């Protein structure tokens, strides 16, 4: 499955097979207008920094702890997070099988 701008279906397990061979811990799987969809699986440490767009996380596998600003949340498969643009956030602890969908949307903010 290659990065694409037009797709009607994404198989999560097929997309997950791409991740180990990529230089970054995510695969951009869909882009259209101001929306992009990624599958994200950090390796050891989550090094992400605040983003210029709002984002949604939908946990597809694993469990751990997520930090949004100064609040910590335990998570597991099926959980959902909304992160406003510019907010400090990261997955501080996570199981080896952790993967999450990431949906960026809305206008770019400074």
Residue, then its C-alpha position, 0 to 999 in steps of 0.5 A: x500500500x503506497x501513500x495516496x491522495x485518493x483511497x476508499x479503503x485502508x487495511x490497518x494490518x497491511x499498512x502496519x507491515x510498511x512501518x518497520x521499513x520506513x525511516x520515520x515511525x509513521x506512514x501517510x496513507x491518505x491526503x485530501x484538502x486539509x485532511x491527512x491520515x497516518x498510521x503511527x508506531x513510535x520506536x522506543x521513544x515518541x519524539x513528536x513535537x506540537x503540530x500546526x493542525x488539530x489532530x485525532x488519535x484512534x488507538x488501533x493496538x496496544x496500550x500505554x500512557x499519553x501526555x497532553x500538556x500536563x495531563x496524563x491518560x492511560x489508553x488502550x485499543x479503541x481509545x480516542x484523543x483530540x489534540x488541538x494545534x500547538x499543544x505539547x503531547x506525546x505517548x510517554x509509555x507504550x507497549x511494543x504492539x502500539x499503533x495509532x491512527x492519526x488524523x490531521x485536519x483543519x487550517x494550519x496554525x502558527 
